Amino acid sequence: YFMHAGIGIWKIDQDGELTLHPGPGFHHIELDQDGRFASQRWPRFPDGVIRAVGSNPTLLAVSSFPITTGKDGAFYYPEAKPDQRVHVLRLEPGGRPTEFALLPAAIEISYEGKPIVAQWIHGMATGPDGNIYYAEKEGIRRIDMQGNVTTVVDKITLPECVHPPAITDDRGGVVLRGIDVAPNGDIFAASAGCSALLKVTQSGEVTVALQNRDGWAPTDVFALGDTLYVQEFYYDDAPAASDWEPRVRRIDADGNVTTLATVTGTPERAATDR
């Protein structure tokens, strides 16, 4: 399953068929395999909404902030508070949110070249160690189960950054988006600003796992064993996110890359490549 902003949710079945799945065209999606949150009464979010879609499995579609399900079965999400800081909240099925962690302030340089205090994070995932990981625009941090925040890597730069067509200068940086953590602890991060998928070790070493040079920019990643699934979008200067066509590619343990699906134009014209 993957999200197409402004259009909806797509599903690729085990035979490679691509179909449009019921659900809204938001920005983030989380798999709730056991449907533990299918009937959840969600709190009122100041910056977006969550909608549970379907059953077996239930998909949690989120409009404007990343989410993750912890090893403890609880649901974790960020929220900017009146103190101008981002807090991570923890929510158990049927319960109410509780404070989990206060995140350090992150300064970003906007596309206008001005420093701003970010009221958001860019990606979120649960590691095999049970810790929660999140992406800032140019860094990745780790939250342990006591709510302590430590830095994995900060101020990532790529000497050979390849900008997609919509980015014409270096002010945006690597622009991290979705992240995931492999079974061995390596963190994979989508760099929309440099058209790359990055691998980050627990010690903070950064290497490029995939580099695009054709206008496609990674926006999310899922690690399944030694296999990676990468969602990308054609990042040009189209006026609406719904015009940014998505595709999904698989990277196997030997580095072979296979395109599983590409959505072109309207949903009725979606094409699957195998």
C-alpha positions as CSV (number, residue, x, y, z in Angstrom):
1,Y,0.0,0.0,0.0
2,F,1.2,3.5,-0.7
3,M,-0.2,7.0,-0.6
4,H,-0.8,9.3,-3.6
5,A,-1.3,12.8,-2.2
6,G,-4.5,14.3,-3.5
7,I,-5.6,11.1,-5.2
8,G,-5.9,8.2,-2.7
9,I,-4.3,4.9,-1.6
10,W,-2.9,2.4,-4.1
11,K,-2.4,-1.3,-3.6
12,I,0.0,-3.6,-5.3
13,D,-1.0,-7.2,-4.9
14,Q,1.3,-10.2,-4.9
15,D,0.7,-10.7,-8.6
16,G,1.9,-7.1,-9.3
17,E,-1.6,-5.7,-10.1
18,L,-2.1,-2.1,-9.2
19,T,-5.5,-0.9,-8.0
20,L,-6.9,2.1,-6.3
21,H,-7.9,1.3,-2.7
22,P,-10.6,3.1,-0.8
23,G,-9.3,5.9,1.3
24,P,-8.4,9.6,1.2
25,G,-5.4,11.1,-0.6
26,F,-3.5,12.2,2.4
27,H,0.3,12.3,2.9
28,H,1.1,9.5,5.4
29,I,0.0,5.9,5.9
30,E,0.5,3.3,8.6
31,L,-0.5,-0.4,8.5
32,D,-2.6,-1.5,11.5
33,Q,-2.4,-5.2,10.7
34,D,-4.6,-6.4,13.7
35,G,-7.1,-3.5,13.4
36,R,-6.4,-2.5,17.0
37,F,-7.1,1.2,16.1
38,A,-9.9,0.5,13.7
39,S,-12.6,1.8,16.1
40,Q,-10.3,4.4,17.9
41,R,-11.9,7.7,18.9
42,W,-9.1,10.0,17.8
43,P,-8.2,13.1,19.8
44,R,-8.6,16.4,18.1
45,F,-5.4,17.1,16.2
46,P,-4.5,20.8,15.7
47,D,-2.6,20.1,12.4
48,G,-4.5,17.3,10.7
49,V,-6.7,14.3,10.9
50,I,-6.4,10.5,11.0
51,R,-8.8,8.2,9.3
52,A,-9.0,4.4,9.8
53,V,-9.6,2.7,6.4
54,G,-10.9,-0.9,5.9
55,S,-10.2,-4.1,7.8
56,N,-7.8,-7.1,7.3
57,P,-5.8,-5.0,7.3
58,T,-6.8,-1.6,8.6
59,L,-4.8,1.3,7.2
60,L,-4.3,4.5,9.2
61,A,-4.3,7.5,6.7
62,V,-2.9,10.7,8.2
63,S,-3.2,14.1,6.5
64,S,-0.1,16.0,7.6
65,F,2.2,14.4,10.1
66,P,4.2,11.1,10.3
67,I,3.2,8.3,12.7
68,T,4.5,4.9,13.9
69,T,3.3,2.0,15.9
70,G,5.7,1.0,18.6
71,K,6.9,-2.5,19.7
72,D,4.6,-2.1,22.7
73,G,1.5,-1.8,20.3
74,A,1.0,1.9,21.1
75,F,0.7,4.6,18.5
76,Y,3.2,7.5,18.5
77,Y,2.8,10.8,16.8
78,P,4.2,14.4,16.9
79,E,2.3,17.5,17.9
80,A,3.4,21.1,18.1
81,K,2.4,22.7,21.4
82,P,1.9,26.4,22.5
83,D,5.5,26.3,23.8
84,Q,6.6,26.2,20.1
85,R,8.2,22.8,20.7
86,V,7.3,19.5,19.1
87,H,6.1,16.8,21.5
88,V,5.7,13.1,20.8
89,L,2.6,11.6,22.2
90,R,1.8,8.0,23.0
91,L,-1.7,6.5,22.5
92,E,-2.9,3.1,23.4
93,P,-5.9,1.5,21.7
94,G,-9.1,2.9,23.3
95,G,-7.0,5.3,25.5
96,R,-6.1,8.9,25.6
97,P,-2.8,10.4,24.5
98,T,0.0,10.9,27.0
99,E,3.2,12.8,26.8
100,F,6.1,10.6,25.7
101,A,9.0,12.9,24.7
102,L,9.8,16.6,24.3
103,L,11.9,17.0,21.1
104,P,14.9,19.4,20.9
105,A,14.2,22.5,18.9
106,A,15.2,22.1,15.2
107,I,16.2,25.1,13.2
108,E,15.5,24.8,9.5
109,I,16.4,27.1,6.6
110,S,13.3,27.8,4.6
111,Y,13.2,28.0,0.8
112,E,13.2,31.8,1.3
113,G,16.6,31.5,3.0
114,K,15.4,32.4,6.5
115,P,16.0,30.4,9.7
116,I,12.8,29.1,11.3
117,V,12.0,26.9,14.3
118,A,10.3,23.8,12.8
119,Q,6.9,23.0,14.2
120,W,7.0,19.5,12.6
121,I,9.1,16.4,11.9
122,H,9.5,14.8,8.5
123,G,9.5,11.1,9.1
124,M,9.0,8.5,11.9
125,A,9.7,4.8,12.4
126,T,10.1,2.1,15.1
127,G,13.4,0.2,15.2
128,P,14.0,-3.4,16.1
129,D,15.5,-2.2,19.4
130,G,12.1,-0.7,20.3
131,N,13.3,2.8,20.0
132,I,11.5,5.5,18.0
133,Y,13.4,7.2,15.3
134,Y,12.4,10.5,13.6
135,A,13.8,12.6,10.8
136,E,14.4,16.3,10.8
137,K,15.0,18.1,7.5
138,E,18.8,17.3,7.7
139,G,19.1,14.9,10.6
140,I,17.9,11.8,12.4
141,R,17.3,11.4,16.2
142,R,16.4,8.4,18.4
143,I,14.0,8.3,21.3
144,D,14.3,5.5,23.9
145,M,11.4,4.1,25.8
146,Q,12.0,6.5,28.7
147,G,11.6,9.4,26.3
148,N,15.2,10.4,26.2
149,V,16.3,11.9,22.8
150,T,19.8,11.4,21.3
151,T,21.2,12.3,17.9
152,V,22.1,9.6,15.4
153,V,23.3,12.1,12.7
154,D,22.9,15.9,12.3
155,K,23.4,18.3,9.4
156,I,23.6,15.7,6.7
157,T,25.2,17.0,3.4
158,L,25.8,15.2,0.2
159,P,28.8,16.4,-1.8
160,E,27.2,15.2,-5.1
161,C,23.6,16.2,-4.3
162,V,21.3,15.8,-7.4
163,H,18.4,18.1,-7.1
164,P,15.0,17.1,-8.7
165,P,13.6,19.7,-11.2
166,A,11.5,21.5,-8.5
167,I,14.6,22.4,-6.5
168,T,16.9,24.9,-8.1
169,D,19.4,25.7,-5.3
170,D,21.0,24.3,-2.2
171,R,19.0,26.2,0.5
172,G,16.7,23.3,1.1
173,G,19.4,20.8,1.9
174,V,18.9,17.0,1.7
175,V,15.2,17.4,2.7
176,L,14.6,14.1,4.5
177,R,11.2,12.5,4.4
178,G,10.1,9.0,5.3
179,I,12.5,6.7,7.2
180,D,12.6,3.0,8.3
181,V,14.9,0.9,10.3
182,A,16.2,-2.5,9.0
183,P,16.5,-5.6,11.2
184,N,20.2,-5.0,11.7
185,G,19.6,-1.4,12.9
186,D,20.6,0.5,9.8
187,I,18.3,3.5,9.1
188,F,17.1,4.2,5.6
189,A,16.0,7.7,4.8
190,A,14.4,9.2,1.8
191,S,16.2,12.4,0.7
192,A,13.7,14.3,-1.6
193,G,16.1,17.2,-1.9
194,C,19.0,15.2,-3.3
195,S,16.9,12.5,-5.2
196,A,18.6,9.8,-3.1
197,L,17.9,7.0,-0.6
198,L,20.4,7.2,2.3
199,K,21.7,4.5,4.6
200,V,22.6,5.7,8.1
201,T,24.3,3.4,10.6
202,Q,23.7,3.6,14.3
203,S,27.0,5.4,14.7
204,G,25.9,8.1,12.2
205,E,27.8,7.0,9.1
206,V,25.9,8.1,6.0
207,T,26.1,6.5,2.5
208,V,24.0,6.6,-0.6
209,A,22.0,3.5,-1.2
210,L,20.2,4.7,-4.3
211,Q,20.8,7.8,-6.4
212,N,18.3,9.1,-9.0
213,R,19.3,11.4,-11.8
214,D,16.0,11.5,-13.8
215,G,13.8,13.8,-11.7
216,W,12.4,11.1,-9.4
217,A,12.8,11.8,-5.6
218,P,12.4,9.3,-2.8
219,T,9.7,10.2,-0.3
220,D,9.3,7.0,1.8
221,V,11.0,3.6,2.4
222,F,10.1,0.3,3.9
223,A,12.7,-2.3,5.0
224,L,11.6,-5.9,4.9
225,G,14.5,-8.1,5.8
226,D,17.3,-7.4,3.3
227,T,14.8,-6.0,0.8
228,L,13.9,-2.3,0.5
229,Y,10.7,-0.8,-1.0
230,V,11.1,2.8,-2.0
231,Q,8.2,5.2,-2.9
232,E,9.3,8.0,-5.2
233,F,7.5,10.9,-6.9
234,Y,8.4,12.9,-10.0
235,Y,9.3,16.2,-8.2
236,D,8.8,19.0,-10.7
237,D,7.2,22.4,-10.4
238,A,3.6,21.1,-10.8
239,P,1.2,23.3,-8.8
240,A,-0.4,20.5,-6.8
241,A,0.9,17.4,-5.0
242,S,-1.7,15.3,-6.9
243,D,0.2,16.1,-10.1
244,W,3.4,14.6,-8.7
245,E,3.2,11.1,-10.1
246,P,4.4,8.3,-7.7
247,R,6.2,5.0,-8.3
248,V,7.3,2.2,-6.1
249,R,10.6,0.3,-6.6
250,R,12.2,-2.7,-4.9
251,I,15.9,-3.0,-4.1
252,D,17.0,-6.5,-3.3
253,A,20.0,-7.6,-1.2
254,D,22.2,-7.7,-4.3
255,G,21.3,-4.1,-5.2
256,N,19.1,-5.0,-8.1
257,V,16.3,-2.4,-8.6
258,T,12.9,-3.3,-10.0
259,T,10.0,-1.0,-10.7
260,L,6.8,-2.5,-9.2
261,A,4.4,0.2,-10.2
262,T,4.2,3.7,-11.7
263,V,1.1,5.9,-11.6
264,T,0.9,8.1,-14.6
265,G,-1.8,10.8,-15.1
266,T,-5.2,10.1,-13.7
267,P,-6.1,7.0,-11.7
268,E,-7.8,5.6,-14.8
269,R,-4.5,5.7,-16.7
270,A,-2.4,4.1,-14.0
271,A,0.2,1.8,-15.4
272,T,2.0,-1.1,-13.8
273,D,5.6,-2.0,-14.9
274,R,6.9,-5.5,-14.1
